[in-house]
Amino acid sequence: MTSDTTKREFDTDETVEAAPADAQSVGRDPAEREASPFARGDYSHDEAEAFIASAAADRIAELEAENADLKDRMLRLAADMENLRRRTERELKDGRTYAVTGFAREMLSVMDNLRRGIAAVPADARESGDSGLTTLLDGVELTERGLLAILEKFGVKRLEPEGQRFDPNFHQAMFEIPNPELANNTVVQVVQDGYSIGDRVLRPAMVGVSKGGPKTVAEPKPAEPAEG
């Protein structure tokens, strides 16, 4: 009886030790195990190495593709985050710069009235020596300069186009003045001041522009080659 028991234990051990021979096919689909050269047992050492190398190469290619995909996603995400940062920064800057646009536009009528009041005083009245009038004019001019300084603190600037070439982005032409001594479309008179805020036009300047301009000097004709 002891001999039979020992034989059974020996047979069991042989069965356990023989199992790793096809360990490569453990966990695979039965059809895959049947197709595997390891399952058939008809492979050589070189074939086994080639099979393992091919499987490793396929796995490496798969991992490299996954790595490239993840890298591409990370680069796209980083680019999106940078664009979002720049857009947010620009919006915050614009918000600070143009927050007073509506208020500044309303204040332009006050500036216009102050300038009209100053311009309405005749030159002879200014020179009359009337202390009361002089004090009044000084007060109005001081108020105008103070208001302009406050507007400039918030990015509002008065346009000074006189003598410049007409630019439809900043100027609005109201009339033309013939003047052969000036280049055509030169701003010669400002009817109403224009203002800008930041890099935007708050209100275009109403101007008069020159018409005609200096005549173009004819270019000399090239000398004709001498005959003979």
Buried (B, 14 or more C-beta within 10 A) or exposed (E): EEEEEEEEEEEEEEEEEEEEEBEBBEEBEEEEBEEBBBBEEEBEEEEEEEBEEEEEEEEEEEEEEEEEEEEEEEEEEEEEEEEEEEEEEEEEEEEEBBEBBEEBBEBBEEBEEBBEBEEEEEEEEEEEEEEEEEEEBEEBBEBBEEBBEEBEEBBBBBBEBEEBEBBEEBBBBBEBEEBEEBEBBBBBBBEBBBBBBBEEBBBBBBBBBBBBBEEEEEEEEEEEEEEE
